[in-house]
Amino acid sequence: MTFVTVLTVELLIFESASLKEKRAVIRQLIQRTRNRFPVAASEVESQNDPTRATLAFAAISSDSQISHATAQKVLAFIEDLRLDCQVGTVSTETIAL
């Protein structure tokens, strides 16, 4: 069986005055995360709001505990990056395929 854990993270970007500045922060965060962890990542909501972003990360494994642990490590990594943003709402869901 295959398990997919989806981590959704809302970010509050305080120093962003434009979509260009916001996307620079998001691009850097996604790139660093994908370089460190085997996850897929995308901005999924608030794409036209320069001060908010919602990112989704997907971890896939044959073991639900491994995919969930990877998602939790991604969240801890994002919180520790200390970019010009703050983590807001977080949700995690594991789906069996």
N, C-alpha and C positions, 0 to 999 in steps of 0.2 A: 504494500500500500504506500502511496505517496502522500506526504503532508506538506501543506503550504501555510506558513505563518505570515500574516500581513500585519505589519506595524504601521500605524498611521500617526504622524506627529505634526501638531500644529506649531508653527514658529511665529513669534512676534518679533519683527525686525524694526527696531527703534530708530536706527540711524538712516534708514532708507527714505529718500525723498522722491524717488522715481522707480519705475519698473526696471530700468536698466541697472540701478544700484542693487535692487532686490535680487534680480536674476544673477548678478555676480556673486552674491552671498550664497544663493541656492546652488549655483553651479559648483562652487568650491566645496560646499558641504557634501553634495552628492558624489562628486569625484573622489574626495577623501574617503568617504564611506565605502564606495565601490572598490577602491584600491585595497582596502583593508579587510573587507568581508565579502563572501560570495552571495551577494544579494542583487536583486533588481531594484531600481529606484526611479521614482517619477514625482513631479509636482502634480497633485490631483485636484486641488481646490484653490480658491482665492487667487487665481492667476492674474487678475487685473487690479489687485489691491497691493500697493507698494509696501504696506507695513505688515502684511500677513502672508503666510504660505502654509499649505498643508502638503506634506510629503508622505508618500507610501513606499514602504520597503517590503519586498517579498523574499522570504527564505524558504527553500525547498529541500526536503530530506525524506528519507524512507523511515525516519524516526521522528515522531512529533516532539519529543523532548529536545532533540538537536535543533530542529527548526525554531522552536520557541526560545531556546537558549541563545541562538544566533540573533534573533530579533531583540532580545534583552541586552545583548552586548552592543548592538547597533545603537540602541537608545542611550546606554551609558556613554558610548563614544561621542554621540552628538552632544550630550549634556556637558561633557568634558572639553569639547573643542574651544569653547569660549569665543565664538565668533560674535558678530554684532547682532545677536538674536537671543531670545529666551524661549525655552520650551513651554508650550501651553498644554492643550489637551492631547492626551496620548491614549490610543486604543490598540489592542492586540487581538487578533482572531486567528485561530488555527482551523484549517479546512482539510478534511480527509478526501482524497480523490481515489 
